[in-house]
């Protein structure tokens, strides 16, 4: 059984650089394309409807993933309200049952701790395990593999070990 990999992007612009960055990180960690990509900008008003079955199904799929890359542009030193709307749908402590990678993309290096200080605590509150530190990428470097290299070197072994252990536990 292969690990289920998901990407969630909270950029208000569909098909954003943040989406590209999140997809890159997911491919580098999993060695393949993600099974599910949720570009929240494409959900429109459904995201505000707590009874929407399509959004509920996405929450269930993301929650069951073994690895989720959760990405947002950095707005005012934190992640977007769009991402917050989606994350609020997850049950506390059990909503995310796998690994989650917090990824923020921003214009200024002074926000480099934002992924660690703002997004990581929310992901752990809803049940995820976060391997290593959160990732911050300067937006003008979003398509430069060198911008991710050190973080991937440190984090890839943690992700691989977790996924291997999880796979062994389910077989």
PyMOL commands that set and color helices and strands:
alter all, ss='L'
color gray80, all
select helices_A, chain A and resi 17-30+40-42+44-48+53-64+81-87+109-111+114-125+139-141+146-170
alter helices_A, ss='H'
color red, helices_A
select strands_A, chain A and resi 5-9+36-39+67-73+99-106+135-138
alter strands_A, ss='S'
color yellow, strands_A
deselect
rebuild
show_as cartoon
